[in-house]
Amino acid sequence: MSNMINSLSNMRLLDDLARKETFIHRIHPLIKLLTTVVYLTVVVSFERYEIIGLLPFIFYPILIFAFAELPVAPILKMILLIEPFIIGIGILNPLFDQSKVLFGGIAISKGWVTFLSILIKCSLTVTASILLIATTGMDRFAAALRMLKIPKIFVLQLLLTYRYISVLIEEVSRMIRAYSLRAPGQKGLKWSAWGSFAGQILLRTFERAERVYQAMNLRGFTGEYYTGDIAKLSFKDLAYFAGWSLFFIIARIYNIPVLIGSLFTGVI
């Protein structure tokens, strides 16, 4: 139950953070979306054995955290929740790729290098995606998708799913709380109760969805989700996109950490 409450609080936290009024929050949502897409594309384009070249891309989330005045600990907790899935994706690489490579004068299995590269790439992309929602909000994010001519049915499904997840979590939390009050001292649900519990969740989900839909119709819902007025693009927005895109491309073409190391060692 605590996990569900934490998930609900995380969703509400992202909505609260999106209401801030910082420099990053005032950037046009379309620009932030495109910047994030460029960032994700460049990060995943690195080869599987690349680690050092990925290090400059850590500066992007760090600066977003700083300029958007976002709390680090709660967002890191969200990222850590996804880390086990990332580890599960790459943990088998050391078994399949056991050829050796010299790293700092030490022979290391290429499988471990690949695993670390996957871990860094996935962590960076997940962090950038969370920061996009935390500084934009789902409504403005949806507006940016519509500006890119994404079909409104897909955008509507995304918004309704995002909103209904919190409603579903509240419903499940209420059921678990009621079960706990009727079975004091018992940890979790008995196996024999899972069947009826899942059935009740399904029935309550249908009933709640119907009530939500009726409430939307009473408020004039016609199939179009209005996200409010979005300001026009400004020079500041274009400069933001151009600056970050230029940095990403340069960091992709040139291995900046190696160049800096060469300067300090006098090789260049």
C-alpha positions as CSV (number, residue, x, y, z in Angstrom):
1,M,0.0,0.0,0.0
2,S,2.9,2.4,0.8
3,N,4.2,1.8,-2.7
4,M,0.9,2.9,-4.2
5,I,0.7,5.9,-2.0
6,N,4.3,6.8,-3.1
7,S,3.4,6.4,-6.8
8,L,0.4,8.7,-6.3
9,S,2.5,11.3,-4.5
10,N,5.1,11.1,-7.2
11,M,2.5,11.9,-9.9
12,R,1.2,14.8,-7.8
13,L,4.7,16.0,-7.2
14,L,5.3,16.3,-11.0
15,D,2.1,18.3,-11.4
16,D,3.2,20.6,-8.5
17,L,6.7,21.1,-9.9
18,A,5.3,21.9,-13.4
19,R,3.5,25.0,-11.8
20,K,6.7,26.7,-10.9
21,E,7.7,30.0,-12.5
22,T,11.4,29.6,-13.4
23,F,13.4,30.3,-16.5
24,I,13.1,26.7,-17.6
25,H,9.4,26.5,-16.9
26,R,8.7,29.6,-19.1
27,I,10.4,28.0,-22.1
28,H,7.9,27.1,-24.8
29,P,6.7,23.5,-24.3
30,L,7.4,22.6,-28.0
31,I,11.0,23.8,-27.6
32,K,11.5,21.7,-24.5
33,L,10.0,18.7,-26.2
34,L,12.2,19.1,-29.3
35,T,15.3,19.7,-27.2
36,T,14.6,16.5,-25.2
37,V,14.0,14.5,-28.4
38,V,17.4,15.7,-29.8
39,Y,19.0,14.8,-26.5
40,L,17.5,11.3,-26.4
41,T,18.4,10.7,-30.1
42,V,22.0,11.8,-29.6
43,V,22.5,9.8,-26.4
44,V,21.1,6.5,-27.8
45,S,23.2,7.0,-31.0
46,F,26.5,6.2,-29.1
47,E,28.1,2.8,-29.7
48,R,27.6,0.1,-27.1
49,Y,31.2,0.3,-25.9
50,E,31.1,4.1,-25.4
51,I,31.3,5.4,-21.8
52,I,33.6,8.4,-21.7
53,G,31.8,10.2,-24.5
54,L,28.6,10.1,-22.6
55,L,29.9,12.0,-19.6
56,P,29.3,15.5,-21.1
57,F,25.6,14.7,-21.4
58,I,25.3,14.6,-17.6
59,F,25.5,18.4,-17.6
60,Y,22.1,18.8,-19.3
61,P,20.0,17.3,-16.4
62,I,22.3,18.9,-13.8
63,L,21.6,22.4,-15.3
64,I,17.9,21.7,-15.7
65,F,17.8,20.7,-12.0
66,A,19.6,23.9,-11.1
67,F,17.7,26.5,-13.2
68,A,14.3,24.9,-12.7
69,E,14.9,24.7,-8.9
70,L,13.7,21.1,-8.8
71,P,14.2,18.9,-5.7
72,V,16.8,16.3,-6.4
73,A,15.9,13.6,-3.9
74,P,12.3,12.9,-5.0
75,I,13.2,12.8,-8.6
76,L,16.1,10.5,-8.0
77,K,13.8,8.2,-6.1
78,M,11.6,8.0,-9.3
79,I,14.7,7.2,-11.4
80,L,15.8,4.5,-8.9
81,L,12.5,2.8,-9.2
82,I,13.2,2.2,-12.9
83,E,16.9,1.2,-12.4
84,P,16.1,-2.5,-11.7
85,F,14.4,-2.8,-15.1
86,I,17.4,-1.1,-16.7
87,I,19.8,-3.5,-14.9
88,G,17.6,-6.4,-16.0
89,I,18.1,-5.3,-19.7
90,G,21.9,-5.2,-19.6
91,I,22.9,-7.7,-16.9
92,L,23.3,-10.6,-19.3
93,N,25.8,-8.8,-21.5
94,P,28.8,-9.9,-19.4
95,L,27.8,-13.5,-20.0
96,F,27.5,-13.2,-23.8
97,D,30.4,-10.8,-24.5
98,Q,33.4,-12.0,-22.6
99,S,36.1,-10.6,-24.9
100,K,38.6,-8.3,-23.1
101,V,39.4,-4.6,-23.5
102,L,42.0,-2.4,-21.8
103,F,40.4,0.3,-19.7
104,G,42.9,2.4,-17.8
105,G,45.5,-0.3,-18.2
106,I,43.2,-2.9,-16.7
107,A,41.7,-5.8,-18.8
108,I,37.9,-5.6,-18.5
109,S,35.2,-7.8,-20.1
110,K,33.5,-5.9,-23.0
111,G,30.2,-7.2,-21.6
112,W,30.7,-5.1,-18.4
113,V,31.6,-2.1,-20.6
114,T,28.4,-2.6,-22.6
115,F,26.4,-3.1,-19.4
116,L,27.7,0.2,-17.9
117,S,27.0,2.0,-21.2
118,I,23.4,0.8,-21.3
119,L,23.0,1.8,-17.6
120,I,24.3,5.3,-18.3
121,K,22.2,5.8,-21.5
122,C,19.0,4.6,-20.0
123,S,19.5,6.6,-16.8
124,L,20.2,9.8,-18.8
125,T,17.1,9.3,-21.1
126,V,14.8,8.4,-18.2
127,T,16.0,11.5,-16.2
128,A,15.6,13.8,-19.2
129,S,12.0,12.5,-19.8
130,I,11.0,13.0,-16.1
131,L,12.5,16.5,-16.2
132,L,10.5,17.3,-19.3
133,I,7.2,16.5,-17.5
134,A,8.4,18.1,-14.2
135,T,9.1,21.4,-16.0
136,T,6.3,21.3,-18.6
137,G,3.3,19.5,-17.2
138,M,1.1,17.0,-19.0
139,D,-1.3,19.6,-20.4
140,R,1.4,21.7,-22.0
141,F,3.2,18.5,-23.1
142,A,0.0,17.5,-24.8
143,A,-0.3,20.9,-26.4
144,A,3.3,20.5,-27.8
145,L,2.4,17.1,-29.2
146,R,-0.6,18.6,-31.0
147,M,1.7,21.3,-32.5
148,L,3.7,18.5,-34.0
149,K,0.4,17.2,-35.6
150,I,0.2,14.1,-33.5
151,P,-3.4,12.8,-33.9
152,K,-5.6,14.2,-31.2
153,I,-7.0,10.7,-30.4
154,F,-3.5,9.6,-29.3
155,V,-2.9,12.8,-27.3
156,L,-6.3,12.4,-25.6
157,Q,-5.6,8.8,-24.7
158,L,-2.3,9.8,-23.2
159,L,-3.9,12.5,-21.1
160,L,-6.8,10.4,-19.9
161,T,-4.5,7.5,-19.1
162,Y,-2.2,9.8,-17.1
163,R,-5.2,11.3,-15.2
164,Y,-7.0,8.1,-14.6
165,I,-3.9,6.3,-13.2
166,S,-4.0,8.5,-10.1
167,V,-7.8,7.8,-9.8
168,L,-7.2,4.0,-10.0
169,I,-4.4,4.1,-7.5
170,E,-6.6,6.0,-5.0
171,E,-9.3,3.3,-5.6
172,V,-6.9,0.4,-5.0
173,S,-5.4,2.2,-1.9
174,R,-8.9,2.5,-0.5
175,M,-9.7,-1.2,-1.0
176,I,-6.4,-2.2,0.6
177,R,-7.1,0.1,3.6
178,A,-10.5,-1.4,4.0
179,Y,-9.0,-4.9,3.9
180,S,-6.4,-4.0,6.5
181,L,-9.0,-2.7,8.9
182,R,-11.0,-5.9,8.6
183,A,-7.8,-8.0,9.1
184,P,-5.7,-6.2,11.8
185,G,-2.2,-7.6,12.3
186,Q,-2.2,-9.4,8.9
187,K,0.6,-8.4,6.5
188,G,-0.6,-8.1,3.0
189,L,-3.4,-10.0,1.2
190,K,-3.9,-13.7,1.6
191,W,-3.5,-15.7,-1.6
192,S,-7.1,-16.9,-1.2
193,A,-8.3,-13.2,-1.3
194,W,-6.5,-12.2,-4.5
195,G,-9.2,-13.5,-6.9
196,S,-12.1,-11.6,-5.3
197,F,-9.8,-8.6,-4.7
198,A,-8.8,-8.4,-8.4
199,G,-12.5,-8.8,-9.5
200,Q,-13.6,-6.0,-7.2
201,I,-10.8,-3.8,-8.6
202,L,-12.1,-4.5,-12.2
203,L,-15.7,-3.7,-11.3
204,R,-14.8,-0.6,-9.4
205,T,-12.6,0.5,-12.3
206,F,-15.5,0.3,-14.7
207,E,-17.9,2.1,-12.3
208,R,-15.4,4.8,-11.6
209,A,-14.6,5.3,-15.3
210,E,-18.3,5.6,-16.1
211,R,-18.7,8.3,-13.4
212,V,-15.7,10.2,-14.7
213,Y,-17.0,10.1,-18.3
214,Q,-20.4,11.3,-17.2
215,A,-18.8,14.1,-15.2
216,M,-16.8,15.1,-18.3
217,N,-19.9,15.1,-20.5
218,L,-21.7,17.3,-17.9
219,R,-18.9,19.8,-18.2
220,G,-19.2,20.0,-22.0
221,F,-16.6,17.4,-23.1
222,T,-16.9,16.9,-26.9
223,G,-13.9,14.7,-27.6
224,E,-11.4,17.6,-27.6
225,Y,-9.1,18.2,-24.6
226,Y,-8.4,21.9,-24.3
227,T,-5.0,22.7,-22.8
228,G,-5.3,26.4,-22.7
229,D,-3.5,29.1,-24.6
230,I,0.2,28.6,-25.3
231,A,2.4,31.7,-25.9
232,K,4.1,32.1,-29.3
233,L,7.7,31.1,-29.9
234,S,10.1,33.8,-28.9
235,F,13.8,34.4,-29.7
236,K,14.7,33.2,-26.2
237,D,13.0,29.8,-27.0
238,L,14.8,29.5,-30.3
239,A,18.1,30.4,-28.7
240,Y,17.5,27.7,-26.0
241,F,16.9,25.0,-28.6
242,A,19.8,26.1,-30.8
243,G,22.2,26.3,-27.9
244,W,21.5,22.9,-26.5
245,S,21.3,21.2,-29.9
246,L,24.7,22.7,-30.9
247,F,26.2,21.4,-27.6
248,F,24.7,17.9,-28.1
249,I,26.0,17.7,-31.7
250,I,29.5,18.9,-30.7
251,A,29.6,16.5,-27.8
252,R,28.5,13.7,-30.1
253,I,31.1,14.4,-32.8
254,Y,34.0,15.2,-30.5
255,N,35.0,13.2,-27.4
256,I,35.2,16.2,-25.1
257,P,36.6,14.4,-22.0
258,V,39.4,13.0,-24.1
259,L,40.1,16.4,-25.7
260,I,40.3,18.0,-22.3
261,G,42.5,15.3,-21.0
262,S,44.8,15.7,-24.0
263,L,45.1,19.5,-23.3
264,F,46.1,18.9,-19.7
265,T,48.6,16.2,-20.6
266,G,50.1,18.4,-23.3
267,V,49.3,16.0,-26.1
268,I,47.5,18.7,-28.0
